[in-house]
Amino acid sequence: MSKTIPKHISWLVETSEEITTTDGAKVRVLELQHRSDPTILSEWAKHFRNHYCKESEIDFLRRGPNLSRSEYLKRHKFPSQTVAPGPSIRSGDFGEILVADYLEFSLEYWVPRTRYGRKTIINESTKGSDILGFKFVNDGKESSDDVLAIFESKSQFSGTRCRSRLQDAINDSSKDYLRKAESLNAIRERLYDEGRLDEASRIERFQNHIDHPYKEMSGAAALFSTNVFDSEVIKSTTTEKHPNKSHLALVVIRGTNMMDLVNELYRRAADEA
């Protein structure tokens, strides 16, 4: 079945630039060429909002505190724009969701979106691996060539000096083998809670690698505002200690005024609910 690809994905453009790290790993460089297009931004904001609160839930949830849709989302779902560490959580969540979009719509993985809807503390990152994607060679039939991809994402949209965010993502990715079982179980539980039993069942074959073998791909992504992006910092990255370095994808996404874009998406997601 074909899927509808969100229009903002057309803004995510792969560049001809390729960066090589100190140990010879290749880094794919993408550019987010976002524009002030109200139609696309509104569609993107709706897609963004549904990660935190589904359309079918919001009226029931806001009824208790007697808030408008916008007020409910701002107070109970979205990280704060001004109160620390809200801004950094905003940029981190945005980065994770955009990488999930890239994994799903550009690399054609199935990416369940269950990570943000049941946050208990809005100004806090969700625990576990950042993004999990699944690829089935023959849908409905198990294959040892099926793929589980686990990506870690780090963002830097402010400051004056580029930080080693790709290295941070690689270091976190190195720990994913320790939290893979918990992350898979969390996704399966949330899908079950939502009544998405067929999708929950699809996770099962990835929970027992010995009896149901599959391929594992790791990924590390770093997102930057163009004004702080520095290719020399990216080149200084190393994958040497990563346990799955032979199957490790490295991605950098850069774009202008990224924090302004993040805040505009959150604003539209609330005000247009």
N, C-alpha and C positions, 0 to 999 in steps of 0.2 A: 504494500500500500504506500503510495506516495505521500509525502508530508509537505505541509505548507512551510516554506522557508521564510522566516521574518525578514522584512525589508532591510533592517539595519545590518544584516549579515553582508549585504553588498558593499557596505562601508569598510569592511574588514578585508584589506587588500594585502596579498603577499608581495613583498618587495623583492627586487633582484639582489639585494644585499644579503650576504651570508657571512656570519661571524664564526671564527674558529677559536675554541678555548685553548688554554695552555696545554691541555693533554690531547688535543686534536678532535674534540667533539664539535659537530656542526650545530649552529644555532639558527633556527629559522626566524626571520624578522618580518613581522606584519605591521601594517600601519592602519590605524583606525581613522578613516577620513570622514569623520562625522560633520554634519552640516546642520544649519538651522532650518530644518524641514519639519514643520508642525505635524504633518500627517505621519511621517515615519517615527518621529519622537513620541507621539501619542501612542502609536502601536507598540513601540518598544517599551514605553512606560507601563502599558497594560501587561505585557509579557513579564516585565520585571516585577510588577505588583503581585502577580499570581504565584510567584515563588514564596511570598510571605503570607498571602491571604487569598484564597480562591473566591471568585465572584459569588459562588453559592454559599459561602460561609459568612461574609462580612456583615450582612444585615442582622443575622442572629447574634454574632459576637458583639456588635456595637450596642445592642439593645440593653444589655445589663448596665453598662456605665452611662447610657443615654448620651451617646456622642454621635456626631455626624460621621460619615464614612471617612472623610479627610482627617478629622480629629482622632478617630480611633486608630487609623493607620500611623499617624505621627506619634501618638502616645504609647501605643502598645505593640507596634510591629516594626517600624523603621528605626534604624540607629539615628541618634541625634546629629543634627548638622553643626551644633555649636558646643555641646557638652562633651568633654573628653571622657572616654576614648571614642565617642561616637563617630567623629569624622574619619578616623583610621579604620573603624569597623565598616563604615560606608564604602570606602575605597576598596577594602578587602573583599567585601561581599560582591561589589560590582565586578571586580576582577575575576572572582570565582565563577560568577554567572556568565560573564563574557567568554571565559575559557570553556565552560560547559557548552555554550552555544557553538563555539568553534569545533569542539569535539563532536557534537551532534550533527550540525548542519554542514560543516565543511569536511569532516573526516568520517561522517556517516556511522557514528556509534549510537546506540540507544543509551540515553542519559536520563535516568529517573530524577525528577526534581523534588526531593523530599527534605532538603537540608535546612531550610529557613522557616518553614511554616509553624513549627512548634517551639521556637525559641522562648525560653523563660526570662532571659535577661536581654533586652534589645541591644544594649551597648556592649555586647560580648560575642566573640566568635563562637560558632558551633564547633564542638569537639569532633575529632575523627578526621579521616582523609578528606581533602577538599572536594574532589570531583571524581566520580567513578563512571566509566562508560563500558558498555558491553557490545560485542559484535558477534553475531551468530552466522556461521558460514551457511548453514541450512536451517532456516527458521523452523522451529518445531522438531528438529532432530539434532541430537547432541553430536558434537565433533571435537576432536582434540585440537582442531585449528580455530575453535572459538577463542575470542580474545577478551580479557579483562584489562582495561586501561585505568590506571590510577594517576591522577595529576595533582600536583601541588601548585598553588598560585600565590604570588606575592606582588604587591602594588606599591608604587611610590609616585604620588601625584603632587607633592609639595617639596619645598626645600630648595637649596641652591647647589647641592652636590649630589651626584649619583651614588646611591648606596648599592651594596652587593646583593640586590634582591633576587637575582637568578641563583646565586650561590645559596641564599637562604632557602629558596624553593627546592634546590637539589638536596640540601641537608635534611629538610623535612621529608622529602620523598624517600630518603634512605631509611626512614623509620616506618614507612607504610606497611612493610611486611609484618610489623608488630601489631598494627591496628586494623589490618585488612579484615580479619574475621569480625571484629566489632562493627566496622563500617558496613559490611555486607549485611550483618544481622540487623543493624539499625534501619537500613533502607528497606529490607524485607518486612520488618515490623510496621514501619510507617505505611507501606503499600497495603499491608493487611488491614491496618486500622482504617484506611480509606476505602476498603472494600474492593481494592484492585487486585483480586486474588490471582488472576492469570499472570499479571506482571510480577507479583510476589513469587509465584512459582518459578518464573524464569531465572530468579536469582539463585535458586537452590543448587543448580549444577556448578556454581562457582564457589560453593561453600565447602566442598570436599575435593581438593585438588588431586589427592592420591587416587581415589576411585573414579573421579570424573576429570581427567586431565584437560588442561586448556593452556593457552599462551598468555603470558603476562607482559604488558607494556607499562613502563613507568613514564611519567612526564613531569617536567618542571617548567613553569611559565612565570615570566616577570613582566609587569605592565608599568609603563612610565609615561609621564607627561614629557613632551619633546624637550622642554627647557632643561630637564634634569638628566635626560638620556645621555649616556657616554659609552660608546662602543668599546673604549679601552678598558673600562671596568668590566664589561661583559666578557671581553677576551681573557681577563685574569681569572675567570671562573674555572674550576676543576671538577671533573666527575669521578676522579680516581677512586674515591672511597665508596662510591655508590654500589650497592650489592647487585643491581640489575643494570649496570652501565652499558652493557651491550644491547640493551633494549630500552634505552632512555631517550625520549624526545625532549629537545630543548627549544623553547619558543619565547620570543620577546615580542610584545605588542606595545607600540608607542603611538601617541596622538597628542594633538595640541589641546591645551586647557582642559585636561581630563577631569579635574575636580569640579570645574564648572559644569561639565556634562553630567557628572555623577549627581550633583545637587539638583540639576534641572530634571533629571529622570525621577528622582525621589519626589520632587515637587509635583510633577505631572502625575506620578503614580498615586499620590494622595488627593490632589485637587480634582483629578478627572475620574475618580473612582465612582 
